[in-house]
Amino acid sequence: MRLSLRPSLTGGLLALLASVGLLSSSTAPAASDPVVRKFSYGSHARQTVTVYGDHGPALVIVHGGYWADDTDWSHWARWFAGQGFRVYDVDYRLNSDARWPAQRTDALAALDWVAWHSGMRPLVLGSSAGGQIATVAGGYGEGASRVRGVVALSPVATPSRAWTDGGRSSASAKQRRLRSEARRLAGCTPAACPAQWRSMAASSYASGAEDAPLFLVHSVAEFVPAAHSRDLATAALGKGLGDVTVRTVSGSAHGAGLLSSEAVRDAVVGWLREHTG
């Protein structure tokens, strides 16, 4: 059993990284130039997967963006390809296209497509809203049968928590938007359809050894607090999943912004490589 809920990178270390520019997205490491191809895994215009590279363990990326935006992960897809992974950058129907569980359906279909075309069970990396989708996919049914492991950066693992946080008088603009977009995803408020909101929570799918291992990362001052991942970790550990890690780092970086830290990148890549076997 592996569970870490303590800050894993000291403020001093991150201050040093910031001082040399490693926490700035403008100084993110250079990406490689792999072979890039785009395919469809479904009939909807957003049901596409862009493949970077032609060798290495399969790594599926599920982008964030409040379930509402098509955010660009092409730089990091190229960078991970440069680390030896064959990267599958997945798009999915947004909350303006369809309500939940359409996004779960798309993620499962994309994972099936990747497994068929790569001949291997992939790893998954999800960011923010994409982290919610990724962690759900890792636990849905026999998640470990389709996913080797899930890395989630700032996952909105408990959307009902985002609803509550975004309704506080002290809520930031990002928290207020996350609340609004979560409602749009659900199609209703938590009071009106609690079962729908439960089905959006990754912890609802925790079932123990049949789930994929989890590596969950937040910063201490971001707008999606680490409580989202602690909810999921508590449920997963309670069901008997032993390979669960929650890490918090100093600062306020969110989602892909966490990868601007060399220490976070090294931890993520190291964990992914440990779970390729």
Number of C-alpha atoms within 10 A of each C-alpha: 9 11 17 15 15 10 16 15 15 12 13 10 12 19 15 13 17 15 11 11 15 20 22 17 14 9 12 18 15 11 16 17 13 17 12 15 12 12 13 16 20 15 8 12 11 17 18 21 24 19 25 26 23 17 12 14 21 26 29 28 29 26 27 27 17 22 25 18 14 15 13 12 17 16 15 20 27 24 21 21 27 18 14 17 25 25 32 30 25 27 25 27 24 20 22 12 13 14 17 20 16 16 24 20 15 23 24 21 16 24 23 17 17 24 16 11 9 17 10 15 22 25 28 28 24 26 27 25 28 30 28 29 30 33 34 27 28 30 28 21 15 18 24 20 13 23 26 23 29 32 26 32 31 32 31 31 31 24 27 21 18 24 21 14 20 21 15 11 8 10 15 14 11 14 21 21 16 25 24 17 22 28 20 19 26 22 17 15 17 18 8 10 12 14 11 17 23 16 18 26 23 30 23 18 23 29 21 21 18 18 31 30 26 28 25 29 29 30 24 18 15 17 22 28 22 24 15 24 32 21 16 25 27 15 19 27 19 13 15 15 22 18 19 21 20 23 23 23 23 19 17 15 22 22 24 18 17 24 23 21 23 16 17 18 14 12 16 20 16 11 17 22 15 10 15 17 8
